[in-house]
Amino acid sequence: MEVVEALLSGDGERKILAARGLCKLTSKQKHKLAERGVVEVLVLMLHGQEYETIEAALLALLSLASGSERNKIHIAKLGVIPVLLKLLQYQNKSIFDLAIAALLIVSSCTANKPAIANSGAIQLLVETLNTNSNSITIQTKLDIISTLHNLSTSHQIIPSIVLSGVVVSLFKLIYVYEKSSELVEKAVTLLERIVSSSEIALKETASTEGVIRALVEALEEGSPMCKEHAVGILFLICQSCRERNRGLILREGVMPGLLQLSVDGTWRGKETSRDLLLLLRDCSGGGSRRKQWKNVLLEQAMEQIDADERLGMGLRIVEETIAKLSA
């Protein structure tokens, strides 16, 4: 095949053209190419000094890796991970973005996750996530979060992710960006994944100033999936130390959003919001008549919501309950 010949024995310009042409081939043709030494040549091209050579090789490797677990493993075994980390220092936005995208693709393969974690990539990715430079696009931040999420599915890598300072980094994104944005949805999703797997991360999240407020806002204004994961984090925070955190959550005005989610959230969002509502009740046994009345009112509302699956009726119950609790 002409592409193989050009990559294996061609000069610099022919290699670039061949790498670009590779991206246009069918999946079957790419599979055959990967078995004929093409991947090795493309990885070597990443060590070049010319921007066009590196870009063409990255695009070709991305194309070969997409949809092929075998190729992802083969590419990683040839030492591409440390090369990609070096390319993150390359003073070119396109190369930087492509290197991040390549890390994302190879991280989706279970076999590659230990090598990525041991390479120092996690710390570098989190530091990049913290960068305030306008050169870091939203898409690049999404790719970084997705890469970290891929790695977080391996339980033994969770401690390294927590130690990287990712909790604070994710909180900053949740705090700064629009709660309805895809970026906040991804950040909240990753944060719940981490805090549900790490006691250290959960304590850090619960004790970071402003986190509960930001999560309550995400619960009110986020996408359906964002709300689901935000209430999941709030539940874990409350459950971890109910005596201390119950009041902190209530003071941020969580009840309206929580009651609303118990009616029109995702299946898991509804379940978790109702579990959190139970934790937020005043179960001291004493207290004022007003507190006791609010508990009774809340329980009655939850029973009515459970008994009536019609959305319109459920929303009416929520509105009436919020009005009474606020009176």
C-alpha positions as CSV (number, residue, x, y, z in Angstrom):
1,M,0.0,0.0,0.0
2,E,1.3,3.4,-0.9
3,V,0.7,4.9,2.5
4,V,2.8,2.2,4.2
5,E,5.7,2.7,1.7
6,A,5.7,6.4,2.1
7,L,5.7,6.2,5.9
8,L,8.3,3.5,6.1
9,S,10.8,4.8,3.5
10,G,9.7,8.2,2.3
11,D,11.3,11.6,3.1
12,G,9.8,14.1,5.5
13,E,7.3,15.6,3.1
14,R,6.1,12.2,1.9
15,K,5.7,11.0,5.5
16,I,3.5,14.0,6.3
17,L,1.3,13.5,3.3
18,A,1.0,9.8,4.0
19,A,0.0,10.4,7.7
20,R,-2.6,12.9,6.5
21,G,-3.9,10.4,3.9
22,L,-4.1,7.6,6.6
23,C,-6.9,9.5,8.3
24,K,-9.1,9.1,5.2
25,L,-8.8,5.3,5.0
26,T,-11.5,2.9,6.1
27,S,-11.4,1.2,9.5
28,K,-10.4,-2.1,7.8
29,Q,-7.6,-0.5,5.9
30,K,-6.3,1.2,9.1
31,H,-6.4,-2.1,11.0
32,K,-4.1,-3.6,8.3
33,L,-1.8,-0.6,8.5
34,A,-1.3,-0.9,12.2
35,E,0.1,-4.4,11.7
36,R,2.7,-3.3,9.2
37,G,4.9,-1.1,11.4
38,V,3.1,2.2,10.7
39,V,2.5,3.0,14.4
40,E,6.2,2.9,15.2
41,V,6.9,5.4,12.5
42,L,4.2,7.7,13.6
43,V,5.5,7.7,17.2
44,L,9.0,8.5,15.9
45,M,7.5,11.4,14.0
46,L,6.3,12.9,17.3
47,H,10.0,13.4,18.2
48,G,10.5,15.7,15.3
49,Q,11.0,19.4,15.5
50,E,8.7,20.5,12.7
51,Y,5.1,21.5,13.6
52,E,3.6,19.9,10.5
53,T,5.3,16.6,11.1
54,I,4.1,16.4,14.7
55,E,0.5,17.5,13.9
56,A,0.2,15.0,11.0
57,A,1.5,12.1,13.2
58,L,-0.9,13.0,16.1
59,L,-3.9,13.1,13.8
60,A,-2.9,9.8,12.3
61,L,-2.4,8.1,15.7
62,L,-5.8,9.5,16.8
63,S,-7.4,8.1,13.7
64,L,-5.8,4.6,14.3
65,A,-6.7,4.5,18.0
66,S,-10.3,5.6,17.6
67,G,-12.5,2.5,18.0
68,S,-9.7,0.0,18.3
69,E,-8.6,-1.2,21.8
70,R,-5.8,-3.2,20.2
71,N,-4.3,-0.1,18.6
72,K,-4.7,1.9,21.8
73,I,-2.6,-0.7,23.6
74,H,-0.1,-1.0,20.8
75,I,0.4,2.8,20.7
76,A,0.9,3.1,24.5
77,K,3.4,0.2,24.5
78,L,5.5,2.0,22.0
79,G,6.1,4.8,24.5
80,V,3.7,7.4,23.3
81,I,2.5,8.6,26.8
82,P,5.8,10.3,27.9
83,V,6.1,11.8,24.4
84,L,2.6,13.3,24.7
85,L,3.4,14.8,28.0
86,K,6.5,16.5,26.5
87,L,4.2,17.8,23.7
88,L,2.1,19.6,26.3
89,Q,5.1,21.9,26.7
90,Y,5.1,22.6,23.0
91,Q,4.4,26.3,22.3
92,N,1.6,25.6,19.8
93,K,-2.1,25.5,20.7
94,S,-3.0,22.9,18.0
95,I,-0.3,20.5,19.1
96,F,-1.3,21.0,22.8
97,D,-5.0,20.3,22.1
98,L,-4.2,17.2,20.0
99,A,-1.9,15.8,22.7
100,I,-4.6,16.2,25.2
101,A,-7.1,14.5,22.9
102,A,-4.6,11.6,22.3
103,L,-4.3,11.1,26.1
104,L,-8.0,11.0,26.3
105,I,-8.3,8.3,23.7
106,V,-5.5,6.0,25.1
107,S,-6.9,6.5,28.7
108,S,-10.2,4.9,27.7
109,C,-8.4,1.6,27.4
110,T,-8.2,-0.2,30.8
111,A,-4.8,-1.7,30.0
112,N,-3.2,1.7,29.6
113,K,-4.5,3.3,32.8
114,P,-1.6,2.2,35.1
115,A,1.0,3.5,32.7
116,I,-0.7,6.9,32.4
117,A,-1.1,7.2,36.1
118,N,2.6,6.3,36.7
119,S,3.8,8.8,34.1
120,G,2.9,11.9,36.1
121,A,0.1,12.8,33.6
122,I,-2.5,13.3,36.4
123,Q,-0.7,16.1,38.1
124,L,0.1,17.8,34.7
125,L,-3.5,17.5,33.6
126,V,-4.8,19.0,36.9
127,E,-2.3,21.9,36.6
128,T,-3.5,22.5,33.1
129,L,-7.0,22.5,34.3
130,N,-6.0,25.3,36.8
131,T,-4.5,27.5,34.0
132,N,-6.3,30.8,33.6
133,S,-4.9,31.3,30.2
134,N,-7.4,31.9,27.4
135,S,-5.4,29.5,25.3
136,I,-7.0,26.6,27.2
137,T,-10.3,26.1,25.4
138,I,-13.5,24.7,26.9
139,Q,-13.1,21.6,24.7
140,T,-9.6,21.0,26.1
141,K,-10.9,21.3,29.7
142,L,-13.7,18.8,28.8
143,D,-11.0,16.4,27.4
144,I,-8.9,16.7,30.6
145,I,-11.9,16.0,32.8
146,S,-12.9,13.1,30.6
147,T,-9.4,11.7,30.8
148,L,-9.4,12.0,34.6
149,H,-12.8,10.3,34.7
150,N,-11.5,7.4,32.6
151,L,-8.6,7.0,35.0
152,S,-10.9,7.3,38.1
153,T,-12.7,4.1,37.0
154,S,-9.6,2.2,38.2
155,H,-10.0,2.2,42.0
156,Q,-6.2,2.0,42.7
157,I,-5.6,5.3,40.8
158,I,-8.1,7.3,42.9
159,P,-5.6,8.2,45.6
160,S,-3.2,9.7,43.0
161,I,-6.1,11.7,41.5
162,V,-7.1,13.0,45.0
163,L,-3.5,14.0,45.8
164,S,-3.2,16.0,42.6
165,G,-5.5,18.7,44.1
166,V,-8.3,17.9,41.6
167,V,-11.1,18.6,44.2
168,V,-10.3,22.3,44.4
169,S,-9.8,22.5,40.6
170,L,-13.2,21.0,40.0
171,F,-14.8,23.2,42.6
172,K,-13.4,26.3,40.8
173,L,-14.9,25.2,37.5
174,I,-18.3,24.5,39.2
175,Y,-18.1,27.9,40.9
176,V,-17.0,30.0,37.9
177,Y,-18.9,28.6,34.9
178,E,-22.6,28.6,34.1
179,K,-24.3,25.8,36.0
180,S,-26.2,24.7,32.9
181,S,-22.9,24.3,30.9
182,E,-21.5,20.9,29.8
183,L,-18.3,21.8,31.6
184,V,-20.0,22.1,35.0
185,E,-21.9,18.9,34.3
186,K,-18.7,17.0,33.6
187,A,-17.0,18.6,36.6
188,V,-19.8,17.6,39.0
189,T,-19.9,14.1,37.6
190,L,-16.2,13.6,38.2
191,L,-16.4,15.1,41.6
192,E,-19.1,12.7,42.7
193,R,-17.1,9.8,41.3
194,I,-14.1,10.8,43.4
195,V,-15.8,11.7,46.7
196,S,-17.8,8.4,46.5
197,S,-14.6,6.5,46.3
198,S,-12.3,8.5,48.7
199,E,-13.0,9.5,52.3
200,I,-10.2,12.1,52.0
201,A,-11.8,13.7,49.0
202,L,-15.2,13.7,50.7
203,K,-13.8,15.5,53.7
204,E,-11.9,18.0,51.6
205,T,-15.1,18.7,49.6
206,A,-17.2,19.2,52.7
207,S,-14.7,21.5,54.3
208,T,-13.9,23.7,51.3
209,E,-15.6,27.1,51.6
210,G,-18.3,27.8,49.0
211,V,-18.6,24.2,47.8
212,I,-22.1,23.5,49.3
213,R,-23.4,26.8,47.9
214,A,-22.1,26.0,44.4
215,L,-23.6,22.5,44.6
216,V,-27.0,23.9,45.6
217,E,-26.8,26.3,42.7
218,A,-25.9,23.3,40.4
219,L,-28.9,21.5,41.9
220,E,-31.2,24.4,40.9
221,E,-29.7,25.5,37.6
222,G,-27.8,22.6,36.1
223,S,-28.7,20.0,33.5
224,P,-30.6,16.9,34.6
225,M,-27.4,14.9,34.9
226,C,-25.7,17.8,36.7
227,K,-28.5,17.9,39.2
228,E,-28.3,14.2,39.7
229,H,-24.6,14.3,40.6
230,A,-24.9,17.5,42.6
231,V,-27.5,16.0,44.9
232,G,-25.4,12.8,45.1
233,I,-22.5,14.8,46.5
234,L,-24.7,16.8,48.9
235,F,-26.1,13.5,50.2
236,L,-22.6,12.1,50.8
237,I,-21.6,15.3,52.6
238,C,-24.6,15.2,54.8
239,Q,-24.3,11.5,55.5
240,S,-20.6,11.8,56.4
241,C,-21.4,14.1,59.3
242,R,-25.1,14.8,59.6
243,E,-24.7,16.7,62.9
244,R,-22.4,19.3,61.4
245,N,-23.3,19.4,57.7
246,R,-27.1,19.3,57.9
247,G,-27.3,22.9,59.0
248,L,-24.7,24.0,56.5
249,I,-26.7,22.5,53.6
250,L,-30.0,23.9,54.9
251,R,-28.6,27.4,55.3
252,E,-27.8,27.5,51.6
253,G,-31.5,27.2,50.8
254,V,-31.4,23.7,49.3
255,M,-35.1,22.8,50.0
256,P,-36.8,24.3,46.9
257,G,-34.4,22.7,44.5
258,L,-34.4,19.5,46.4
259,L,-38.2,19.2,46.5
260,Q,-38.3,20.1,42.8
261,L,-35.8,17.4,41.9
262,S,-37.7,14.8,43.9
263,V,-40.5,15.3,41.3
264,D,-38.9,16.0,38.0
265,G,-35.3,14.8,38.2
266,T,-33.8,11.7,36.7
267,W,-34.7,8.4,38.3
268,R,-31.6,8.4,40.4
269,G,-31.9,12.2,41.1
270,K,-35.4,11.6,42.5
271,E,-34.3,8.7,44.7
272,T,-31.2,10.6,46.1
273,S,-33.1,13.8,46.6
274,R,-35.7,12.0,48.7
275,D,-32.9,10.3,50.7
276,L,-31.3,13.6,51.4
277,L,-34.7,15.1,52.4
278,L,-34.9,12.4,55.1
279,L,-31.4,13.2,56.3
280,L,-32.2,17.0,56.5
281,R,-35.2,16.5,58.8
282,D,-34.8,17.6,62.4
283,C,-34.7,14.3,64.3
284,S,-33.6,15.7,67.6
285,G,-36.8,14.6,69.2
286,G,-37.3,18.0,70.9
287,G,-37.2,21.4,69.4
288,S,-39.8,24.0,68.8
289,R,-43.3,23.2,67.6
290,R,-42.4,25.0,64.3
291,K,-39.6,22.5,63.6
292,Q,-41.9,19.6,64.4
293,W,-44.5,21.1,62.2
294,K,-42.0,21.4,59.3
295,N,-41.0,17.8,59.7
296,V,-44.6,16.6,59.5
297,L,-45.3,18.9,56.5
298,L,-42.2,17.6,54.7
299,E,-43.1,13.9,55.3
300,Q,-46.7,14.5,54.1
301,A,-45.4,16.2,51.0
302,M,-43.0,13.3,50.2
303,E,-45.8,10.8,50.8
304,Q,-48.1,12.7,48.4
305,I,-45.3,12.9,45.8
306,D,-44.6,9.2,46.0
307,A,-48.4,8.4,45.7
308,D,-48.9,10.6,42.7
309,E,-46.8,10.1,39.6
310,R,-48.5,12.8,37.6
311,L,-45.9,15.5,37.1
312,G,-48.3,18.4,37.2
313,M,-49.8,17.3,40.5
314,G,-46.3,16.6,41.9
315,L,-45.1,20.1,41.0
316,R,-48.1,21.7,42.6
317,I,-47.4,19.8,45.9
318,V,-43.8,21.0,45.7
319,E,-44.9,24.6,45.2
320,E,-47.3,24.5,48.1
321,T,-44.8,22.8,50.4
322,I,-42.1,25.4,49.7
323,A,-44.5,28.2,50.3
324,K,-45.5,26.7,53.7
325,L,-41.9,26.0,54.7
326,S,-40.9,29.5,53.9
327,A,-43.9,31.1,55.8
